[in-house]
C-alpha cells in the first residue's frame, strides 16, 4: 500500500513508483487526502483501490508493507503508528519525524508488533558503505580524527538544511561511526545567537524552527569528532553537500546516493598542492578498482533499500536503516537545538524529548 499527501509532501522521492522495480512486490492500493492527487497517482500506479483515508486502506487491503511517502513530516508519526499497530511493515520517506517523543512512540509501536521499519536514506544501503568501513578498519586512513559534514547551504541553509538534508549526513556519520556521546552546538540568525523570538513554524511540517546558520560538534564513541555545519546561501558549485572523513593518513569524501561518489586521498597533509598526491575513485571493490556492481538496481534511489527491507522481514532481522537508527539520527538533529537552548554540551540520549 502507498500513502501520499498531494500538496503536503506528495510521495517524497518516488516512494510510490519505487516498487515497480521489485518483481516480488505488487502495489495493491493508494491513499491520498487530496482527491485530484489520489486519482492521478492511482492512474500512474495502475491500481483500482484508491482511498481518501489511509487508515481505511490499511484496514480494507491489509497490505504486508506500506510506503509512507509524504516529504512533509507532520503526519509521519500518525501514519507509522497506524501501520505498526496493524502489524504492517513500513518503508518511509526521510526525515523520520518531528521530535523524540514521536520517535519513541513509533519505536514502541514497531516493537510491540515486531514490525520492520526502514527509512529512505539511500547511502545507508550502498555496498560502498561497507567498503568505507573496511578501508577504515584496514588502516587506510590511519586514525580517524574527524567526520566533517555540510548541507546544501542553499536558501534552506541553517536549521531547515539540518533537518531536510542534514538527516542524510547524520545517517552517514551514524552508519560509519555509531551514535554520538555528546553534542555542542550554536544556532544563529544573521550572525546573532537565536532566542525564543527567532523561532517560527518551519516549512514541510518540521514544526518549531530557527537559524540561518548551524555549527554542531559531536563526540563519537571512538574518540573522534563529527561536525555538521550549514550557512544559508553559501553553497559551493559543485556542492559541498556530503561527508569528509579526515584521518591521520588521508581523506575520504562521501556524497549521498545509493551508489555515491566516493574518493580517497592518501595524503597525511590533506593537501595535494603540497605533495602532488591525487584523489582516487573508490568502488565497492576498493580504491582505484573498477565498479563490479552495475545495473538499474544500483542506480535506482530506493531499490537496494527495499530489497534489504524484504530480506529483513523474511529473515526476522533489523533493516540496515532501521527504526532505532532513525531515532538516533533524529536525536542528533534535535540535539543541535537543545545544546544551543541550554548553552552547553548535551549528553545523548537526551532527557528532553520534545522539540
Secondary structure as GFF3:
##gff-version 3
##sequence-region A 1 355
A	DSSP	beta_strand	2	4	.	.	.	ID=ss1
A	DSSP	three_ten_helix	18	21	.	.	.	ID=ss2
A	DSSP	beta_strand	30	32	.	.	.	ID=ss3
A	DSSP	alpha_helix	35	45	.	.	.	ID=ss4
A	DSSP	beta_strand	50	51	.	.	.	ID=ss5
A	DSSP	alpha_helix	54	61	.	.	.	ID=ss6
A	DSSP	beta_strand	65	68	.	.	.	ID=ss7
A	DSSP	alpha_helix	76	85	.	.	.	ID=ss8
A	DSSP	beta_strand	89	92	.	.	.	ID=ss9
A	DSSP	alpha_helix	100	113	.	.	.	ID=ss10
A	DSSP	beta_strand	117	119	.	.	.	ID=ss11
A	DSSP	three_ten_helix	122	125	.	.	.	ID=ss12
A	DSSP	alpha_helix	127	137	.	.	.	ID=ss13
A	DSSP	beta_strand	144	150	.	.	.	ID=ss14
A	DSSP	alpha_helix	159	164	.	.	.	ID=ss15
A	DSSP	alpha_helix	166	177	.	.	.	ID=ss16
A	DSSP	beta_strand	182	189	.	.	.	ID=ss17
A	DSSP	beta_strand	192	193	.	.	.	ID=ss18
A	DSSP	three_ten_helix	196	198	.	.	.	ID=ss19
A	DSSP	beta_strand	200	202	.	.	.	ID=ss20
A	DSSP	beta_strand	207	209	.	.	.	ID=ss21
A	DSSP	beta_strand	213	219	.	.	.	ID=ss22
A	DSSP	beta_strand	225	231	.	.	.	ID=ss23
A	DSSP	beta_strand	242	247	.	.	.	ID=ss24
A	DSSP	beta_strand	251	254	.	.	.	ID=ss25
A	DSSP	beta_strand	262	265	.	.	.	ID=ss26
A	DSSP	alpha_helix	272	275	.	.	.	ID=ss27
A	DSSP	beta_strand	280	283	.	.	.	ID=ss28
A	DSSP	beta_strand	286	287	.	.	.	ID=ss29
A	DSSP	alpha_helix	296	299	.	.	.	ID=ss30
A	DSSP	alpha_helix	303	315	.	.	.	ID=ss31
A	DSSP	alpha_helix	323	342	.	.	.	ID=ss32
A	DSSP	beta_strand	346	347	.	.	.	ID=ss33
###
